[in-house]
Amino acid sequence: MGLHPQVQFLLQMMESRGLPRLEQLTVQEARQAFEASAKLMSKAEIKVSTEDKKIQGCEKEIAIRIYTPEVNGDTGALVYYHGGGWVIGNIETHDALCHTVAAESGCIVVSVDYGLAPESKFPEPVEDAYLAAKWTYDHATELGIDPKRIAVGGDSAGGNLAAAVSYLAVERKDLAIAYQMLLYPSTGFEYTESYEKYGEGYYLTKETMAWFRNQYLTSEDDTVSPLAAPLLIPDAATRQLPPAYIMTAEFDPLSDGGEAFATKLKDAGVEVKYVCYPGMIHGFLGMTEFVSDGKKAVSEIASELKAKFTADISHSDNR
């Protein structure tokens, strides 16, 4: 069907404004531009109660925001890592998404302000992400969370971090992750067909991705670490990874990588639901004011989370 008409309109509107690309800005300018854009492009129709906290990260304290819907008894949780190429984005840029997922799933969402590059280079954001998931697991009872129903998730770079946290949980064995939700995730650094086909003219460009990676990675060696490239997670560990929901967008340079990771998990015997949204571009989950499928997809994430954790309860009740 080609690009969705709403996406075409949005891309034309962005181009007509003649704004500089992110890689042409300073890091601080890029962060400000992304935050301003995010506030215009996504708004929460339903809000839940929130609480902001500081917890200990890898090198310094990091902020988290806890989104708590009205529920009776313990519920599941999603520890969420925002996208933005490990360089831009924060709790505020993904606030609308987190409100909606919490409200519609009935699960608590813990949004994580992990350290950003270049100030916090790889693997520091991975360790921040892991420590936030561990903090949620360790404080589950006081938060009203069932520790057997903790998921990790994120979009783009955040999806990359969620996959890395799931792998570390297998390796370190001090944290139980029940589910991973990877939304158009970055899964590796190999050039794919989608990277070449959609790397220009579809919002996320090859030049922007190169800029993000140069800020995030310290050396070429980092590109072959499974903590940076989940497609390289060893087979023995892959078999032990939690079930996954993986979403990609058709016109996204990262779509082949997301699909390849879904295939890797399936081949290892891991339960996977893979969805590719036709006509969509990278970042469409944060474009809900302009793209109706973005709103639909956020609701789908919430319903998948709710269904997964409801099924887990019924299974445990039947044992």
C-alpha positions in Angstrom: 0.0 0.0 0.0 3.0 2.3 0.3 3.5 5.0 2.9 0.3 5.7 4.8 -1.2 9.1 3.7 -1.0 10.5 7.2 2.7 9.6 7.4 3.2 11.2 3.9 1.5 14.4 5.1 3.6 14.5 8.3 6.9 13.9 6.4 6.0 16.7 4.0 5.1 19.0 6.9 8.5 18.3 8.5 10.3 18.9 5.3 8.5 22.2 4.6 9.7 23.6 8.0 13.3 23.3 6.8 14.7 22.4 10.2 18.2 21.2 10.5 18.8 17.5 11.0 19.7 16.2 14.5 23.3 15.4 13.5 23.7 19.1 12.4 22.9 20.3 15.9 24.9 20.1 19.2 23.8 17.3 21.5 22.0 19.8 23.8 20.2 21.4 20.8 19.1 18.0 19.5 17.7 17.0 22.9 15.7 20.2 23.1 14.4 19.9 19.6 13.3 16.3 20.2 11.6 17.1 23.4 9.7 20.1 21.8 8.7 17.9 18.9 7.5 15.0 21.2 5.2 17.3 23.2 3.5 18.4 20.0 3.2 15.0 18.4 1.9 12.9 21.3 -0.6 13.6 24.1 -2.2 11.2 26.6 -6.0 11.1 26.5 -6.1 9.2 29.8 -3.7 9.9 32.7 -2.8 7.8 35.7 -1.2 8.8 39.0 2.6 9.3 38.8 5.5 9.5 41.2 9.0 10.7 40.4 11.9 9.1 42.2 15.7 9.0 42.0 17.5 5.6 42.3 21.1 4.6 42.1 22.4 4.0 38.5 25.7 2.7 37.3 27.7 5.9 37.9 25.2 8.3 39.3 21.6 8.7 40.4 19.0 8.3 37.7 15.4 9.5 37.6 12.4 7.1 37.2 8.7 7.9 36.9 6.2 5.4 38.2 2.8 5.3 36.5 0.2 3.6 38.6 -3.3 2.8 37.3 -6.3 2.1 39.6 -6.1 -1.6 40.3 -7.1 -4.0 43.1 -4.2 -6.1 44.4 -0.8 -6.7 42.9 -0.4 -6.2 39.2 2.2 -6.6 36.5 4.8 -4.0 35.6 6.5 -2.7 32.5 10.0 -1.2 33.0 10.2 1.2 30.0 13.2 2.6 28.3 12.7 5.5 25.9 14.0 5.8 22.4 16.3 8.5 21.0 19.4 6.7 19.8 20.9 6.6 23.3 21.6 10.3 22.9 18.2 12.2 23.1 14.9 11.6 24.7 13.9 11.4 28.4 10.9 10.6 30.6 9.0 13.6 29.3 9.3 12.7 25.6 7.6 9.3 26.3 5.2 10.5 29.0 2.1 10.2 26.9 2.9 6.6 25.8 3.6 5.5 29.4 0.3 7.1 30.7 -1.7 5.3 27.9 0.0 1.9 28.4 -0.5 2.0 32.2 -4.1 3.1 31.9 -5.1 0.6 29.2 -3.1 -2.4 30.5 -3.8 -2.0 34.2 -0.1 -2.5 34.7 2.3 -0.2 36.5 4.9 1.4 34.2 8.3 2.4 35.4 9.9 4.9 32.9 13.6 5.1 33.2 15.9 8.2 32.6 19.0 6.1 31.9 22.3 8.0 31.3 22.6 9.4 27.8 25.6 9.5 25.5 28.1 11.0 24.9 28.2 11.7 28.7 27.3 8.1 29.5 28.8 5.9 26.8 28.2 2.1 26.3 27.8 0.1 28.4 26.7 2.6 31.1 23.2 3.0 29.8 22.8 -0.8 29.7 23.8 -1.0 33.3 21.5 1.9 34.3 18.7 0.1 32.5 19.5 -3.2 34.3 19.7 -1.5 37.7 16.3 0.1 37.2 14.7 -3.3 36.4 16.5 -4.8 39.4 15.2 -1.9 41.6 11.7 -2.6 40.4 12.1 -6.3 41.1 13.5 -5.7 44.6 10.8 -3.1 45.5 7.9 -5.0 43.8 6.0 -5.7 47.0 5.9 -2.0 48.2 5.0 -0.9 44.7 2.1 -3.4 44.4 3.8 -5.4 41.7 3.8 -9.2 41.4 7.5 -9.9 41.0 6.6 -12.8 38.6 5.0 -10.4 36.2 7.7 -7.8 35.4 8.3 -7.0 31.7 11.0 -4.8 30.2 10.3 -2.8 27.0 11.3 0.2 24.9 11.3 1.7 21.5 14.3 2.0 19.2 17.4 2.4 21.4 15.1 1.6 24.4 14.1 -1.7 22.7 17.8 -2.4 22.4 18.3 -1.8 26.1 15.3 -4.0 27.0 16.8 -6.9 25.0 20.2 -6.3 26.7 18.6 -6.3 30.1 16.8 -9.6 29.3 20.1 -11.1 28.4 21.9 -9.8 31.5 19.1 -11.2 33.6 19.8 -14.6 32.2 23.5 -14.3 32.7 23.4 -12.8 36.3 20.4 -14.8 37.6 19.5 -12.1 40.2 16.4 -10.8 38.4 13.4 -12.4 36.8 12.1 -10.9 33.6 8.7 -12.4 32.5 8.3 -10.6 29.1 10.1 -8.3 26.7 8.4 -5.7 24.5 10.7 -4.5 21.7 9.3 -1.7 19.6 11.2 -1.1 16.3 14.4 -2.0 18.3 18.0 -1.5 17.2 19.4 -5.1 17.2 22.7 -4.8 15.4 25.1 -2.8 13.4 25.2 -4.8 10.1 23.8 -3.0 7.0 20.5 -4.6 6.0 18.2 -4.3 3.0 15.8 -2.1 5.0 18.7 0.1 6.2 19.7 0.8 2.6 16.1 1.1 1.2 14.7 3.4 3.9 17.8 5.2 5.2 16.8 8.5 3.5 13.5 10.2 3.2 11.6 8.3 5.9 12.3 10.3 9.1 15.2 8.2 10.6 18.2 8.5 8.3 21.5 6.6 7.9 23.4 9.8 8.8 21.4 10.3 12.0 21.9 6.6 13.0 25.7 7.0 12.4 25.7 10.1 14.6 23.8 8.3 17.4 26.2 5.3 17.2 29.3 7.5 17.2 28.1 9.2 20.4 27.2 5.9 22.1 30.0 3.5 21.2 33.6 3.9 22.4 35.2 1.7 19.7 34.5 -0.7 16.8 34.8 -3.6 19.3 31.5 -2.4 20.9 29.6 -3.3 17.7 30.2 -7.0 18.4 29.1 -7.0 22.0 25.7 -8.7 22.5 24.9 -5.9 25.0 25.0 -3.5 22.1 23.9 -5.8 19.3 21.3 -8.3 20.7 21.4 -10.3 17.4 24.8 -11.5 18.7 23.4 -12.9 22.0 24.9 -16.5 22.3 22.5 -19.3 21.4 22.7 -20.9 24.9 21.5 -17.7 26.4 18.9 -17.0 23.7 17.1 -20.2 24.5 16.6 -18.9 28.1 15.3 -15.4 27.1 11.7 -14.5 28.1 8.8 -14.5 25.7 8.8 -11.4 23.4 6.5 -9.1 21.6 8.4 -7.4 18.7 6.9 -4.6 16.6 8.5 -3.0 13.5 7.4 -0.4 11.0 7.4 -1.2 7.3 9.4 1.9 6.1 11.9 1.9 8.9 15.7 1.3 8.4 15.6 -0.9 11.5 12.8 -3.1 10.4 14.9 -6.0 9.1 16.9 -6.1 12.3 13.8 -6.3 14.4 12.4 -9.1 12.3 15.8 -10.9 12.4 15.7 -10.8 16.2 12.2 -12.2 16.2 13.4 -15.1 14.0 16.4 -15.7 16.2 14.2 -16.1 19.2 11.7 -18.3 17.4 14.5 -20.5 16.2 15.7 -20.9 19.7 12.2 -22.0 20.9 11.3 -18.7 22.6 7.6 -17.6 22.3 7.4 -14.6 20.1 4.7 -12.4 18.6 6.0 -10.4 15.7 4.0 -7.5 14.1 5.1 -5.2 11.3 2.9 -2.1 10.9 2.4 -1.4 7.2 2.8 2.1 5.8 4.5 3.3 9.1 7.9 4.8 9.8 10.3 4.7 12.7 9.0 6.6 15.7 5.3 6.4 14.7 4.4 5.4 18.3 5.3 9.0 19.3 3.3 10.6 16.5 -0.2 9.8 17.7 -1.6 13.4 17.2 -1.0 13.0 13.5 -0.9 9.2 12.8 -3.9 7.2 13.9 -2.0 3.9 13.6 0.4 5.2 16.2 -2.5 5.5 18.7 -3.8 2.1 17.6 -0.3 0.5 18.1 0.1 2.0 21.6 -3.2 0.5 22.5 -2.1 -2.8 21.0 1.1 -2.7 23.2 -1.2 -2.2 26.3 -3.6 -5.0 25.3 -0.6 -7.5 24.6 0.8 -6.7 28.1 -2.6 -7.1 29.7 -3.3 -10.4 27.9 0.2 -11.8 28.7 0.0 -11.1 32.4 -3.7 -12.2 32.7 -2.8 -15.5 31.0 0.1 -15.8 33.5 -2.2 -15.4 36.4 -4.7 -18.0 35.1 -1.9 -20.5 34.4 -0.6 -20.1 38.0 -4.1 -20.4 39.4 -4.6 -23.7 37.5 -1.4 -25.3 38.8 
